[in-house]
Amino acid sequence: MSEFFPTVASPIPYEGPESDNPLAFRWYDADRVVAGKTMSDHLRFAVCYWHSFAWNGFDIFGAGTLDRPWVGAIDEMAAAEQKMEVAFEFFEKLGVPYFCFHDVDIAPPGSDVGETVDRFRHMVDLANGHMERTGVELLWGTANLFSDRRYQAGAATNPDPEVFARAAAQVCECLEAVHRLGGHNYVMWGGREGYETLLNTDLQREQVQLARFLSLVIEHKHAIGFDGMILVEPKPFEPMKHQYDRDVAAVTAFLQRFDLLGEVHVNIEVNHATLSGHDFQHEVAMAVEAGIFGSVDANAGDDRLGWDVDRFPSSVEQMTLGMYEILKGGGFTSGGCNFDSKLRRQSVANDDLFHAHIGGMDTIARSLLAAAALLEEGELAVAVQHRYAGWETEFGRQILTGDVTLNSLRERASSVLDPIPVSGRQELLENLVNRTIERVR
């Protein structure tokens, strides 16, 4: 097959901040050592298969706009093979170390379960060959349990146990494929695990079903010897009115309730975080604090659009704050930064896919530099330490260790002058972040 991206050299080079070459990295230098590790090891970039190659730019208002000749082709398996060749051409030329997929991204469903499995296994064999040839690895895989009409009322939370079983079979097959391909994680995105109306919903039953499904996945993970993380991806709504994994706090409470902490972690998407009313930084900090941080879908929303638009990340400030929390929490282990991002429908040139990923990778690389500087210089940490210094005194420790009563605190309060308010220094610290972003090179 001829090249799909003939105008792009391989791989995309690093040329530094002063470069004006649109097909070169200005900030992402894969081998540069930052805070003890290379940028590549810190960031673990991945390209998503679905938006980049399985989507041709269609939306609910119009047909596809992008050049994706394999979408809608008559010979579905030949088209799937062509799509995979193009995908690995892109991975190689971009120089990205990982990719991610849904099962239906790489193999079109067949007329029955048997044909669907045969098609999927054939494409997994091809993927394995491409991975061995290129050295590109699988960051994570997942089963699409939301697109087919059988999942209109959810998969694990479906009112029909036969649909539950069909979803379980699909995950079983996909998890085994991810294990065979050496995948580092497996993601459970509950696209329709929620409700559209409470008038026909049994909340308790559906959450028990969801917990049972996760338990079955964990049991099978251990049975086959897969040592990657099982990741749940929080999202507040869309396509459902309310989804049970609405944010990191909700997932944490769910895992605690059903005794799944330690077995399940989270894959945090930036756009999902903002849809839930949180900053990306908040969601990462909550996950690190709960011990469930796993991986990141690197993208961005749009403040003027109230849905999941999956733009490529371009805000260095937003990503710096998130990356600061990631570094502070110890960084990625098996996770990484997957670009769950898509081109705008008017970006119809084939090389636009390179420009989008180069921009996203440079944004996050520059954010890494700023976050590492903030962590190393320690001014933010010192400010936090000073703010809570009173809790390190004997009195502060007595409160937390249970050596006081409500009545004894009342007696102390009545004999001590009102505490003097201390500035939170928010503007000072925001300026510090901005100055650090400006000066890092």
Rosetta blueprint (number, residue, H / E / L):
1 M L
2 S L
3 E L
4 F L
5 F L
6 P L
7 T L
8 V L
9 A L
10 S L
11 P L
12 I L
13 P L
14 Y E
15 E L
16 G L
17 P L
18 E L
19 S L
20 D L
21 N L
22 P L
23 L L
24 A L
25 F E
26 R L
27 W L
28 Y L
29 D L
30 A L
31 D L
32 R L
33 V E
34 V E
35 A L
36 G L
37 K E
38 T E
39 M H
40 S H
41 D H
42 H H
43 L H
44 R L
45 F E
46 A E
47 V E
48 C E
49 Y H
50 W H
51 H H
52 S H
53 F H
54 A H
55 W L
56 N L
57 G L
58 F L
59 D E
60 I L
61 F L
62 G E
63 A L
64 G L
65 T L
66 L L
67 D L
68 R L
69 P L
70 W L
71 V L
72 G L
73 A L
74 I L
75 D L
76 E H
77 M H
78 A H
79 A H
80 A H
81 E H
82 Q H
83 K H
84 M H
85 E H
86 V H
87 A H
88 F H
89 E H
90 F H
91 F H
92 E H
93 K H
94 L H
95 G L
96 V L
97 P L
98 Y E
99 F E
100 C E
101 F E
102 H E
103 D H
104 V H
105 D H
106 I H
107 A L
108 P L
109 P L
110 G L
111 S L
112 D L
113 V H
114 G H
115 E H
116 T H
117 V H
118 D H
119 R H
120 F H
121 R H
122 H H
123 M H
124 V H
125 D H
126 L H
127 A H
128 N H
129 G H
130 H H
131 M H
132 E H
133 R H
134 T H
135 G L
136 V L
137 E E
138 L E
139 L E
140 W E
141 G E
142 T E
143 A L
144 N L
145 L L
146 F L
147 S L
148 D L
149 R H
150 R H
151 Y H
152 Q L
153 A L
154 G L
155 A L
156 A L
157 T L
158 N L
159 P L
160 D L
161 P H
162 E H
163 V H
164 F H
165 A H
166 R H
167 A H
168 A H
169 A H
170 Q H
171 V H
172 C H
173 E H
174 C H
175 L H
176 E H
177 A H
178 V H
179 H H
180 R H
181 L L
182 G L
183 G L
184 H L
185 N E
186 Y E
187 V E
188 M E
189 W L
190 G L
191 G L
192 R L
193 E L
194 G E
195 Y E
196 E L
197 T L
198 L H
199 L H
200 N H
201 T L
202 D L
203 L H
204 Q H
205 R H
206 E H
207 Q H
208 V H
209 Q H
210 L H
211 A H
212 R H
213 F H
214 L H
215 S H
216 L H
217 V H
218 I H
219 E H
220 H H
221 K H
222 H H
223 A H
224 I H
225 G L
226 F L
227 D L
228 G L
229 M E
230 I E
231 L E
232 V E
233 E L
234 P L
235 K L
236 P L
237 F L
238 E L
239 P L
240 M L
241 K L
242 H E
243 Q E
244 Y L
245 D L
246 R L
247 D L
248 V H
249 A H
250 A H
251 V H
252 T H
253 A H
254 F H
255 L H
256 Q H
257 R H
258 F L
259 D L
260 L L
261 L E
262 G L
263 E L
264 V E
265 H E
266 V E
267 N E
268 I E
269 E E
270 V H
271 N H
272 H H
273 A H
274 T H
275 L H
276 S L
277 G L
278 H L
279 D L
280 F H
281 Q H
282 H H
283 E H
284 V H
285 A H
286 M H
287 A H
288 V H
289 E H
290 A H
291 G L
292 I L
293 F E
294 G E
295 S E
296 V E
297 D E
298 A L
299 N L
300 A E
301 G L
302 D E
303 D L
304 R L
305 L E
306 G L
307 W L
308 D L
309 V L
310 D L
311 R E
312 F L
313 P L
314 S L
315 S L
316 V H
317 E H
318 Q H
319 M H
320 T H
321 L H
322 G H
323 M H
324 Y H
325 E H
326 I H
327 L H
328 K H
329 G L
330 G L
331 G L
332 F L
333 T L
334 S L
335 G L
336 G L
337 C E
338 N E
339 F E
340 D L
341 S L
342 K L
343 L L
344 R L
345 R L
346 Q L
347 S L
348 V L
349 A L
350 N L
351 D L
352 D H
353 L H
354 F H
355 H H
356 A H
357 H H
358 I H
359 G H
360 G H
361 M H
362 D H
363 T H
364 I H
365 A H
366 R H
367 S H
368 L H
369 L H
370 A H
371 A H
372 A H
373 A H
374 L H
375 L H
376 E H
377 E H
378 G L
379 E H
380 L H
381 A H
382 V H
383 A H
384 V H
385 Q H
386 H H
387 R H
388 Y L
389 A H
390 G H
391 W H
392 E H
393 T L
394 E H
395 F H
396 G H
397 R H
398 Q H
399 I H
400 L H
401 T H
402 G L
403 D L
404 V L
405 T L
406 L H
407 N H
408 S H
409 L H
410 R H
411 E H
412 R H
413 A H
414 S H
415 S H
416 V L
417 L L
418 D L
419 P L
420 I L
421 P L
422 V L
423 S L
424 G L
425 R L
426 Q H
427 E H
428 L H
429 L H
430 E H
431 N H
432 L H
433 V H
434 N H
435 R H
436 T H
437 I H
438 E H
439 R H
440 V L
441 R L
